[in-house]
Amino acid sequence: MLDAPPDTKRAPPKDPYQGIRCPKCFWRPVASSRWMCRQPCFHVWNTFDTRGKCPACQYQWQDTQCLACSRMSPHEDWYEKPRGEDA
């Protein structure tokens, strides 16, 4: 039996954080980026995995602090609009 040829048409895995960036300094989070929830929760997670909602206490964050420039921005402003879509 012959081995099947490698699947050369398969697209590389999509970066789940593509299209997410700080609206002030343009830093981009990666999978290992972590934020901490407020007291008394203190849960640590990647806020972009849940669109700003703490998975431990369900608090919905309206603003997100950039880990690079430390400035706060509305969480939704971190998501780049698809090309051709007006703001």
DODOZA-843847 format. One record per residue: x, y, z of N, C-alpha, C in turn; residue number from 0; chain. Coordinates in steps of 0.02 Angstrom, whole numbers. Example, Ala and Ser with C-alpha at 12.3 -4.5 7.8 and 13.67 -1.06 7.14 Angstrom:
2
n.px 660&n.py -284&n.pz 390&ca.px 615&ca.py -225&ca.pz 390&c.px 660&c.py -165&c.pz 390&pos 0&unit A $
n.px 642&n.py -112&n.pz 354&ca.px 684&ca.py -53&ca.pz 357&c.px 645&c.py 2&c.pz 394&pos 1&unit A $
REM end
This chain:
87
n.px 42&n.py -58&n.pz 0&ca.px 0&ca.py 0&ca.pz 0&c.px 45&c.py 62&c.pz 0&pos 0&unit A $
n.px 29&n.py 110&n.pz -42&ca.px 68&ca.py 171&ca.pz -47&c.px 43&c.py 223&c.pz 2&pos 1&unit A $
n.px 89&n.py 262&n.pz 28&ca.px 69&ca.py 317&ca.pz 72&c.px 36&c.py 371&c.pz 31&pos 2&unit A $
n.px -14&n.py 403&n.pz 60&ca.px -48&ca.py 458&ca.pz 26&c.px -1&c.py 518&c.pz 23&pos 3&unit A $
n.px -3&n.py 555&n.pz -33&ca.px 40&ca.py 614&ca.pz -38&c.px 20&c.py 666&c.pz 15&pos 4&unit A $
n.px 69&n.py 705&n.pz 37&ca.px 52&ca.py 756&ca.pz 87&c.px 1&c.py 806&c.pz 59&pos 5&unit A $
n.px -41&n.py 829&n.pz 101&ca.px -93&ca.py 878&ca.pz 81&c.px -61&c.py 947&c.pz 76&pos 6&unit A $
n.px -41&n.py 964&n.pz 15&ca.px -6&ca.py 1028&ca.pz 5&c.px -55&c.py 1086&c.pz -5&pos 7&unit A $
n.px -119&n.py 1071&n.pz -11&ca.px -169&ca.py 1124&ca.pz -22&c.px -199&c.py 1150&c.pz 43&pos 8&unit A $
n.px -182&n.py 1119&n.pz 98&ca.px -210&ca.py 1139&ca.pz 163&c.px -180&c.py 1207&c.pz 183&pos 9&unit A $
n.px -224&n.py 1253&n.pz 202&ca.px -201&ca.py 1319&ca.pz 223&c.px -171&c.py 1314&c.pz 293&pos 10&unit A $
n.px -121&n.py 1356&n.pz 307&ca.px -93&ca.py 1356&ca.pz 374&c.px -146&c.py 1378&c.pz 424&pos 11&unit A $
n.px -140&n.py 1356&n.pz 487&ca.px -190&ca.py 1376&ca.pz 537&c.px -195&c.py 1452&c.pz 543&pos 12&unit A $
n.px -256&n.py 1476&n.pz 550&ca.px -268&ca.py 1549&ca.pz 555&c.px -250&c.py 1572&c.pz 625&pos 13&unit A $
n.px -216&n.py 1628&n.pz 629&ca.px -199&ca.py 1658&ca.pz 694&c.px -263&c.py 1685&c.pz 724&pos 14&unit A $
n.px -285&n.py 1659&n.pz 782&ca.px -347&ca.py 1682&ca.pz 812&c.px -345&c.py 1756&c.pz 835&pos 15&unit A $
n.px -285&n.py 1784&n.pz 839&ca.px -278&ca.py 1854&ca.pz 861&c.px -264&c.py 1901&c.pz 802&pos 16&unit A $
n.px -267&n.py 1875&n.pz 742&ca.px -260&ca.py 1917&ca.pz 683&c.px -319&c.py 1965&c.pz 682&pos 17&unit A $
n.px -305&n.py 2028&n.pz 668&ca.px -359&ca.py 2078&ca.pz 667&c.px -372&c.py 2110&c.pz 734&pos 18&unit A $
n.px -331&n.py 2094&n.pz 784&ca.px -338&ca.py 2124&ca.pz 851&c.px -275&c.py 2163&c.pz 865&pos 19&unit A $
n.px -282&n.py 2226&n.pz 884&ca.px -224&ca.py 2268&ca.pz 900&c.px -245&c.py 2326&c.pz 944&pos 20&unit A $
n.px -197&n.py 2352&n.pz 982&ca.px -210&ca.py 2411&ca.pz 1024&c.px -225&c.py 2470&c.pz 978&pos 21&unit A $
n.px -281&n.py 2504&n.pz 989&ca.px -297&ca.py 2560&ca.pz 945&c.px -251&c.py 2621&c.pz 956&pos 22&unit A $
n.px -211&n.py 2620&n.pz 1008&ca.px -167&ca.py 2677&ca.pz 1022&c.px -95&c.py 2666&c.pz 999&pos 23&unit A $
n.px -67&n.py 2606&n.pz 1011&ca.px 3&ca.py 2595&ca.pz 991&c.px 10&c.py 2539&c.pz 939&pos 24&unit A $
n.px -44&n.py 2504&n.pz 923&ca.px -48&ca.py 2452&ca.pz 872&c.px -13&c.py 2387&c.pz 892&pos 25&unit A $
n.px 4&n.py 2379&n.pz 957&ca.px 31&ca.py 2315&ca.pz 981&c.px -22&c.py 2261&c.pz 972&pos 26&unit A $
n.px 0&n.py 2201&n.pz 956&ca.px -45&ca.py 2144&ca.pz 945&c.px -35&c.py 2090&c.pz 998&pos 27&unit A $
n.px -90&n.py 2067&n.pz 1029&ca.px -84&ca.py 2014&ca.pz 1079&c.px -69&c.py 1947&c.pz 1044&pos 28&unit A $
n.px -41&n.py 1901&n.pz 1082&ca.px -29&ca.py 1833&ca.pz 1060&c.px -64&c.py 1786&c.pz 1109&pos 29&unit A $
n.px -62&n.py 1721&n.pz 1094&ca.px -98&ca.py 1673&ca.pz 1136&c.px -75&c.py 1675&c.pz 1209&pos 30&unit A $
n.px -13&n.py 1690&n.pz 1222&ca.px 13&ca.py 1691&ca.pz 1290&c.px 0&c.py 1757&c.pz 1327&pos 31&unit A $
n.px -29&n.py 1806&n.pz 1295&ca.px -44&ca.py 1870&ca.pz 1328&c.px -98&c.py 1859&c.pz 1380&pos 32&unit A $
n.px -89&n.py 1891&n.pz 1438&ca.px -136&ca.py 1880&ca.pz 1494&c.px -155&c.py 1946&c.pz 1527&pos 33&unit A $
n.px -219&n.py 1949&n.pz 1548&ca.px -247&ca.py 2005&ca.pz 1586&c.px -275&c.py 1976&c.pz 1651&pos 34&unit A $
n.px -283&n.py 2019&n.pz 1702&ca.px -310&ca.py 1997&ca.pz 1766&c.px -376&c.py 2033&c.pz 1779&pos 35&unit A $
n.px -424&n.py 1995&n.pz 1803&ca.px -489&ca.py 2023&ca.pz 1821&c.px -483&c.py 2063&c.pz 1885&pos 36&unit A $
n.px -536&n.py 2098&n.pz 1901&ca.px -539&ca.py 2141&ca.pz 1960&c.px -549&c.py 2101&c.pz 2024&pos 37&unit A $
n.px -545&n.py 2137&n.pz 2080&ca.px -560&ca.py 2107&ca.pz 2145&c.px -633&c.py 2088&c.pz 2148&pos 38&unit A $
n.px -654&n.py 2038&n.pz 2181&ca.px -614&ca.py 1988&ca.pz 2215&c.px -595&c.py 1929&c.pz 2171&pos 39&unit A $
n.px -608&n.py 1932&n.pz 2107&ca.px -599&ca.py 1875&ca.pz 2062&c.px -525&c.py 1859&c.pz 2050&pos 40&unit A $
n.px -488&n.py 1907&n.pz 2023&ca.px -416&ca.py 1899&ca.pz 2007&c.px -401&c.py 1843&c.pz 1957&pos 41&unit A $
n.px -451&n.py 1822&n.pz 1918&ca.px -438&ca.py 1770&ca.pz 1868&c.px -392&c.py 1798&c.pz 1814&pos 42&unit A $
n.px -347&n.py 1756&n.pz 1788&ca.px -300&ca.py 1776&ca.pz 1736&c.px -316&c.py 1737&c.pz 1673&pos 43&unit A $
n.px -324&n.py 1772&n.pz 1617&ca.px -341&ca.py 1740&ca.pz 1553&c.px -326&c.py 1789&c.pz 1496&pos 44&unit A $
n.px -332&n.py 1765&n.pz 1435&ca.px -324&ca.py 1808&ca.pz 1377&c.px -393&c.py 1837&c.pz 1362&pos 45&unit A $
n.px -401&n.py 1901&n.pz 1372&ca.px -465&ca.py 1934&ca.pz 1365&c.px -495&c.py 1929&c.pz 1295&pos 46&unit A $
n.px -452&n.py 1917&n.pz 1245&ca.px -477&ca.py 1912&ca.pz 1177&c.px -503&c.py 1842&c.pz 1161&pos 47&unit A $
n.px -493&n.py 1795&n.pz 1206&ca.px -524&ca.py 1728&ca.pz 1197&c.px -599&c.py 1731&c.pz 1213&pos 48&unit A $
n.px -620&n.py 1782&n.pz 1250&ca.px -690&ca.py 1787&ca.pz 1273&c.px -722&c.py 1854&c.pz 1256&pos 49&unit A $
n.px -690&n.py 1892&n.pz 1213&ca.px -713&ca.py 1959&ca.pz 1193&c.px -726&c.py 2003&c.pz 1254&pos 50&unit A $
n.px -679&n.py 1998&n.pz 1303&ca.px -681&ca.py 2043&ca.pz 1360&c.px -722&c.py 2020&c.pz 1419&pos 51&unit A $
n.px -748&n.py 1959&n.pz 1418&ca.px -789&ca.py 1934&ca.pz 1473&c.px -749&c.py 1885&c.pz 1515&pos 52&unit A $
n.px -743&n.py 1899&n.pz 1580&ca.px -706&ca.py 1854&ca.pz 1624&c.px -742&c.py 1787&c.pz 1628&pos 53&unit A $
n.px -707&n.py 1732&n.pz 1613&ca.px -739&ca.py 1667&ca.pz 1615&c.px -752&c.py 1642&c.pz 1687&pos 54&unit A $
n.px -720&n.py 1674&n.pz 1736&ca.px -729&ca.py 1652&ca.pz 1805&c.px -789&c.py 1686&c.pz 1838&pos 55&unit A $
n.px -794&n.py 1752&n.pz 1832&ca.px -848&ca.py 1788&ca.pz 1867&c.px -900&c.py 1818&c.pz 1819&pos 56&unit A $
n.px -888&n.py 1812&n.pz 1754&ca.px -934&ca.py 1837&ca.pz 1702&c.px -936&c.py 1913&c.pz 1696&pos 57&unit A $
n.px -890&n.py 1948&n.pz 1727&ca.px -888&ca.py 2022&ca.pz 1721&c.px -870&c.py 2039&c.pz 1649&pos 58&unit A $
n.px -908&n.py 2083&n.pz 1618&ca.px -896&ca.py 2105&ca.pz 1549&c.px -855&c.py 2170&c.pz 1550&pos 59&unit A $
n.px -793&n.py 2165&n.pz 1530&ca.px -749&ca.py 2223&ca.pz 1527&c.px -767&c.py 2266&c.pz 1468&pos 60&unit A $
n.px -777&n.py 2330&n.pz 1479&ca.px -791&ca.py 2378&ca.pz 1425&c.px -726&c.py 2407&c.pz 1397&pos 61&unit A $
n.px -674&n.py 2410&n.pz 1439&ca.px -609&ca.py 2437&ca.pz 1419&c.px -555&c.py 2385&c.pz 1431&pos 62&unit A $
n.px -503&n.py 2389&n.pz 1391&ca.px -446&ca.py 2342&ca.pz 1397&c.px -382&c.py 2383&c.pz 1398&pos 63&unit A $
n.px -338&n.py 2366&n.pz 1446&ca.px -274&ca.py 2399&ca.pz 1451&c.px -223&c.py 2364&c.pz 1407&pos 64&unit A $
n.px -186&n.py 2403&n.pz 1368&ca.px -134&ca.py 2375&ca.pz 1325&c.px -75&c.py 2353&c.pz 1368&pos 65&unit A $
n.px -50&n.py 2293&n.pz 1354&ca.px 7&ca.py 2267&ca.pz 1391&c.px 72&c.py 2300&c.pz 1369&pos 66&unit A $
n.px 72&n.py 2335&n.pz 1313&ca.px 133&ca.py 2368&ca.pz 1288&c.px 136&c.py 2441&c.pz 1309&pos 67&unit A $
n.px 82&n.py 2480&n.pz 1297&ca.px 84&ca.py 2552&ca.pz 1311&c.px 47&c.py 2570&c.pz 1376&pos 68&unit A $
n.px 12&n.py 2523&n.pz 1406&ca.px -25&ca.py 2531&ca.pz 1469&c.px -85&c.py 2577&c.pz 1465&pos 69&unit A $
n.px -104&n.py 2598&n.pz 1405&ca.px -163&ca.py 2642&ca.pz 1399&c.px -226&c.py 2600&c.pz 1391&pos 70&unit A $
n.px -281&n.py 2629&n.pz 1415&ca.px -347&ca.py 2596&ca.pz 1411&c.px -382&c.py 2617&c.pz 1348&pos 71&unit A $
n.px -418&n.py 2570&n.pz 1318&ca.px -460&ca.py 2585&ca.pz 1259&c.px -522&c.py 2542&c.pz 1263&pos 72&unit A $
n.px -578&n.py 2565&n.pz 1234&ca.px -637&ca.py 2522&ca.pz 1231&c.px -619&c.py 2454&c.pz 1200&pos 73&unit A $
n.px -642&n.py 2401&n.pz 1232&ca.px -624&ca.py 2334&ca.pz 1208&c.px -641&c.py 2324&c.pz 1135&pos 74&unit A $
n.px -699&n.py 2346&n.pz 1114&ca.px -720&ca.py 2336&ca.pz 1045&c.px -676&c.py 2373&c.pz 995&pos 75&unit A $
n.px -642&n.py 2426&n.pz 1017&ca.px -597&ca.py 2463&ca.pz 972&c.px -534&c.py 2424&c.pz 954&pos 76&unit A $
n.px -520&n.py 2370&n.pz 990&ca.px -462&ca.py 2329&ca.pz 975&c.px -473&c.py 2286&c.pz 912&pos 77&unit A $
n.px -534&n.py 2275&n.pz 893&ca.px -549&ca.py 2232&ca.pz 836&c.px -549&c.py 2273&c.pz 772&pos 78&unit A $
n.px -503&n.py 2256&n.pz 726&ca.px -499&ca.py 2292&ca.pz 662&c.px -561&c.py 2276&c.pz 621&pos 79&unit A $
n.px -585&n.py 2327&n.pz 587&ca.px -643&ca.py 2317&ca.pz 543&c.px -619&c.py 2285&c.pz 478&pos 80&unit A $
n.px -658&n.py 2237&n.pz 451&ca.px -640&ca.py 2208&ca.pz 387&c.px -635&c.py 2263&c.pz 333&pos 81&unit A $
n.px -592&n.py 2253&n.pz 286&ca.px -585&ca.py 2302&ca.pz 232&c.px -651&c.py 2313&c.pz 198&pos 82&unit A $
n.px -666&n.py 2377&n.pz 185&ca.px -727&ca.py 2395&ca.pz 151&c.px -785&c.py 2407&c.pz 199&pos 83&unit A $
n.px -775&n.py 2393&n.pz 263&ca.px -829&ca.py 2403&ca.pz 312&c.px -818&c.py 2471&c.pz 346&pos 84&unit A $
n.px -868&n.py 2513&n.pz 342&ca.px -862&ca.py 2580&ca.pz 373&c.px -868&c.py 2574&c.pz 448&pos 85&unit A $
n.px -838&n.py 2623&n.pz 482&ca.px -840&ca.py 2624&ca.pz 555&c.px -908&c.py 2646&c.pz 580&pos 86&unit A $
REM end
